[in-house]
Amino acid sequence: MTNKASTLLLRIGNKGSTQGKPWRRLWHLVGGSFFPVLALFIPKGILLITLGAMTGIFVAWEIVRFASPSVNRWMVSHLGVILKKEEGFRLTGTTYLLLSSLAVFLLFDKYVAITSLLFLSIGDLMATVIGEKYGRRIVFNKSLEGSLACLVTCLLIGVLMTRISSAMVLPVAIVGAVSATIVELLPIPVDDNLTIPLFSAGIMTLVALYFS
């Protein structure tokens, strides 16, 4: 990325970090929950086609903006309110989210995929909100209070999913919630939008084999 785009992103981030947080969090919640909620109402085949098309569009956009500094500068200047500073230098969290969403719906049971994505969109968000407001005990640059909020939220999501689908049994949901919380806490050098859904879905699938 050019120095101009870098400077622009830093200026927007420094001036608008406080104002931008609610918008980023709303985008994280709504954007992250859209496809898992949609999956409850439409056939998996149609979902995969829609999600695949959307993912393709976003990946193509990422290629274009990194190939064209002027396009990247336009994105940073117009969408800076929902971007993190580092997203001017790498793939956006939205693209990572779409890639992981497509992967979990392709690789795992539909309700496992839905649960893992809600762990991300709601559980990870609660970890951030509670951690910033009440976090006191720091581990791996994260707060234990935020991680506890993530765990409680994910457990509630898991319990709800056991009521929605008989395919999701309580032990599977509990292990998924714990695994999502652990991944959220650990300093893994990969975007949470990838690691939380893929890891928790994988663990839930393995545990489900034991109860099948």
Secondary structure as GFF3:
##gff-version 3
##sequence-region A 1 212
A	DSSP	alpha_helix	3	38	.	.	.	ID=ss1
A	DSSP	alpha_helix	44	67	.	.	.	ID=ss2
A	DSSP	alpha_helix	69	79	.	.	.	ID=ss3
A	DSSP	three_ten_helix	80	82	.	.	.	ID=ss4
A	DSSP	three_ten_helix	85	88	.	.	.	ID=ss5
A	DSSP	alpha_helix	93	107	.	.	.	ID=ss6
A	DSSP	alpha_helix	110	118	.	.	.	ID=ss7
A	DSSP	pi_helix	119	124	.	.	.	ID=ss8
A	DSSP	alpha_helix	125	134	.	.	.	ID=ss9
A	DSSP	beta_strand	138	139	.	.	.	ID=ss10
A	DSSP	beta_strand	142	143	.	.	.	ID=ss11
A	DSSP	alpha_helix	144	164	.	.	.	ID=ss12
A	DSSP	alpha_helix	170	185	.	.	.	ID=ss13
A	DSSP	alpha_helix	192	211	.	.	.	ID=ss14
###
